Amino acid sequence: MNDNEKKLKLILGIKKRGIKDNRILNIIETIDRGIFLDGIFKARSLDDVPLPIKCGQTISQPSVVAMMTEKLKLTKRCKVLEVGTGSGYQTAILSKLSRRVYTVERHENLKKKAEKLLNYHGFKNITTILGDGSLGIEKQAPFDRIILTAAAEDIPQILLQQLKIGGIMVLPIGLPQSDQTLIQLRKTATQVIYDEIAKVRFVPLLEGIAFQKGA
């Protein structure tokens, strides 16, 4: 199977998962996931599976990236906070659909590599920050949308406070090494509304900035 056939299979598979937003499908078809992968894993960039990256992290499977992105209901007016830059793949997709993306990564090596890749490939509306994503970015709050690419054990209240009234947060909730639940959270002036989306498996949301030894 050549790359065009693999890409077609991937997009059809994502559609079967219920993704209907053609903007997202077109972006996933256009952005080369392989540039965010290393070594032998580049050859698997069109497989709908999570793959390892440095620092013990993973790059999510494209169908999950598409699902999370669609549930954010992004517009070109949105200011987005992403907690967990990782490879930068999800960041790149967010940038195509938003006004501005602020992305926080606790691993300095990942932050630097993602920043270099995103700049090189022309993604201009992204600010990458080394820091503790669980604290958000208070000086840039409130955000129209917040996305977590690591699983929290409960709703991070600091991030909820940084979400604008009328805003949407998408995040996995659950314990490490177990099935987690992807949820969409909508904040109104009087309440927070939750919708369960799917069962997922993400690395845990950790506090602080990571030590680089062994990264």
C-alpha positions as semicolon CSV with decimal commas, in nm:
position;residue;x (nm);y (nm);z (nm)
1;M;0,000;0,000;0,000
2;N;0,149;0,336;-0,105
3;D;0,129;0,657;0,099
4;N;-0,173;0,793;-0,088
5;E;-0,364;0,471;-0,021
6;K;-0,258;0,479;0,345
7;K;-0,372;0,841;0,375
8;L;-0,710;0,758;0,220
9;K;-0,751;0,464;0,458
10;L;-0,663;0,689;0,753
11;I;-0,914;0,960;0,658
12;L;-1,190;0,706;0,594
13;G;-1,117;0,548;0,931
14;I;-1,142;0,883;1,105
15;K;-1,474;0,951;0,932
16;K;-1,603;0,615;1,055
17;R;-1,521;0,729;1,409
18;G;-1,785;0,997;1,360
19;I;-1,567;1,297;1,272
20;K;-1,768;1,521;1,038
21;D;-1,579;1,852;1,038
22;N;-1,422;1,871;0,692
23;R;-1,180;2,140;0,809
24;I;-1,023;1,893;1,051
25;L;-1,017;1,610;0,799
26;N;-0,846;1,833;0,542
27;I;-0,587;1,954;0,795
28;I;-0,503;1,600;0,905
29;E;-0,470;1,502;0,541
30;T;-0,243;1,800;0,474
31;I;-0,014;1,809;0,777
32;D;0,259;1,544;0,762
33;R;0,253;1,365;1,099
34;G;0,590;1,214;1,006
35;I;0,775;1,541;1,069
36;F;0,684;1,508;1,437
37;L;0,822;1,154;1,465
38;D;1,174;1,013;1,489
39;G;1,359;0,722;1,332
40;I;1,166;0,408;1,246
41;F;0,838;0,561;1,365
42;K;0,830;0,805;1,072
43;A;0,729;0,514;0,849
44;R;0,419;0,461;1,065
45;S;0,298;0,820;1,054
46;L;-0,016;0,727;0,858
47;D;-0,113;0,446;1,096
48;D;-0,401;0,533;1,327
49;V;-0,208;0,441;1,641
50;P;-0,030;0,631;1,920
51;L;0,348;0,626;1,882
52;P;0,634;0,692;2,126
53;I;0,831;1,016;2,128
54;K;1,112;1,127;2,358
55;C;1,085;1,175;2,735
56;G;0,854;0,875;2,772
57;Q;0,567;1,057;2,602
58;T;0,349;0,966;2,304
59;I;0,200;1,126;1,996
60;S;-0,172;1,053;1,995
61;Q;-0,338;0,857;1,718
62;P;-0,485;1,081;1,446
63;S;-0,845;0,974;1,512
64;V;-0,818;1,080;1,877
65;V;-0,654;1,410;1,777
66;A;-0,941;1,467;1,533
67;M;-1,201;1,379;1,796
68;M;-1,056;1,612;2,058
69;T;-1,015;1,893;1,806
70;E;-1,373;1,860;1,682
71;K;-1,512;1,870;2,036
72;L;-1,334;2,202;2,095
73;K;-1,558;2,362;1,831
74;L;-1,284;2,600;1,726
75;T;-1,326;2,923;1,535
76;K;-1,067;3,163;1,398
77;R;-1,147;3,397;1,687
78;C;-1,041;3,147;1,955
79;K;-0,747;3,189;2,189
80;V;-0,644;2,836;2,289
81;L;-0,442;2,692;2,576
82;E;-0,288;2,351;2,512
83;V;-0,148;2,167;2,815
84;G;0,117;1,923;2,691
85;T;0,290;2,026;2,368
86;G;0,454;1,687;2,322
87;S;0,563;1,644;1,961
88;G;0,377;1,956;1,847
89;Y;0,140;1,763;1,616
90;Q;-0,181;1,853;1,799
91;T;-0,049;2,208;1,836
92;A;-0,006;2,240;1,459
93;I;-0,365;2,131;1,398
94;L;-0,499;2,372;1,660
95;S;-0,306;2,659;1,502
96;K;-0,482;2,609;1,168
97;L;-0,822;2,654;1,330
98;S;-0,754;2,924;1,591
99;R;-0,643;3,284;1,627
100;R;-0,368;3,205;1,879
101;V;-0,237;2,893;2,053
102;Y;-0,045;2,900;2,380
103;T;0,107;2,560;2,447
104;V;0,283;2,454;2,768
105;E;0,531;2,166;2,794
106;R;0,711;2,048;3,110
107;H;0,995;1,871;2,923
108;E;1,249;2,123;2,795
109;N;1,376;1,890;2,521
110;L;1,026;1,840;2,381
111;K;0,944;2,210;2,406
112;K;1,257;2,312;2,215
113;K;1,214;2,049;1,945
114;A;0,845;2,122;1,890
115;E;0,909;2,496;1,881
116;K;1,182;2,452;1,619
117;L;0,964;2,224;1,404
118;L;0,660;2,448;1,423
119;N;0,861;2,759;1,335
120;Y;1,040;2,585;1,050
121;H;0,714;2,468;0,896
122;G;0,554;2,810;0,911
123;F;0,317;2,790;1,206
124;K;0,328;3,154;1,317
125;N;0,041;3,188;1,566
126;I;0,187;2,960;1,835
127;T;0,362;3,050;2,159
128;T;0,547;2,760;2,322
129;I;0,622;2,781;2,693
130;L;0,830;2,565;2,928
131;G;0,631;2,529;3,246
132;D;0,380;2,347;3,462
133;G;0,074;2,308;3,243
134;S;-0,150;2,227;3,538
135;L;-0,112;2,593;3,640
136;G;-0,214;2,722;3,298
137;I;-0,098;3,071;3,199
138;E;-0,268;3,318;3,430
139;K;-0,136;3,628;3,254
140;Q;-0,296;3,518;2,924
141;A;-0,628;3,409;3,074
142;P;-0,912;3,385;3,006
143;F;-0,895;3,134;2,720
144;D;-1,176;3,054;2,478
145;R;-1,068;2,692;2,462
146;I;-0,843;2,465;2,670
147;I;-0,720;2,119;2,571
148;L;-0,520;1,874;2,782
149;T;-0,314;1,603;2,613
150;A;-0,243;1,432;2,946
151;A;-0,490;1,274;3,185
152;A;-0,591;1,454;3,504
153;E;-0,736;1,263;3,797
154;D;-1,000;1,533;3,834
155;I;-1,094;1,863;3,669
156;P;-0,801;2,101;3,729
157;Q;-0,971;2,392;3,905
158;I;-0,695;2,638;3,814
159;L;-0,754;2,568;3,446
160;L;-1,129;2,589;3,489
161;Q;-1,084;2,936;3,638
162;Q;-0,880;3,036;3,331
163;L;-1,155;2,924;3,092
164;K;-1,378;3,203;2,965
165;I;-1,752;3,198;3,034
166;G;-1,893;3,024;2,728
167;G;-1,563;2,843;2,676
168;I;-1,494;2,474;2,615
169;M;-1,232;2,245;2,769
170;V;-1,154;1,897;2,635
171;L;-0,950;1,662;2,851
172;P;-0,902;1,300;2,957
173;I;-0,996;1,218;3,315
174;G;-0,878;0,910;3,503
175;L;-0,598;0,733;3,684
176;P;-0,261;0,647;3,526
177;Q;-0,227;0,303;3,367
178;S;-0,603;0,262;3,338
179;D;-0,878;0,348;3,095
180;Q;-0,969;0,713;3,113
181;T;-1,270;0,908;2,993
182;L;-1,238;1,189;2,743
183;I;-1,479;1,467;2,837
184;Q;-1,599;1,793;2,692
185;L;-1,660;2,060;2,953
186;R;-1,865;2,372;2,878
187;K;-1,855;2,663;3,120
188;T;-2,158;2,888;3,158
189;A;-2,214;3,179;3,394
190;T;-2,393;2,953;3,642
191;Q;-2,267;2,597;3,588
192;V;-2,023;2,358;3,427
193;I;-2,172;2,105;3,184
194;Y;-1,992;1,776;3,117
195;D;-2,029;1,536;2,826
196;E;-1,845;1,205;2,805
197;I;-1,692;1,145;2,464
198;A;-1,495;0,818;2,462
199;K;-1,266;0,586;2,654
200;V;-0,901;0,676;2,599
201;R;-0,552;0,615;2,739
202;F;-0,315;0,909;2,796
203;V;0,001;0,971;2,993
204;P;-0,073;1,132;3,332
205;L;-0,080;1,507;3,391
206;L;0,218;1,582;3,614
207;E;0,303;1,895;3,805
208;G;0,628;2,087;3,782
209;I;0,901;2,106;3,519
210;A;1,065;1,773;3,437
211;F;1,432;1,699;3,503
212;Q;1,614;1,635;3,178
213;K;1,824;1,340;3,294
214;G;1,744;1,041;3,072
215;A;1,514;1,246;2,851
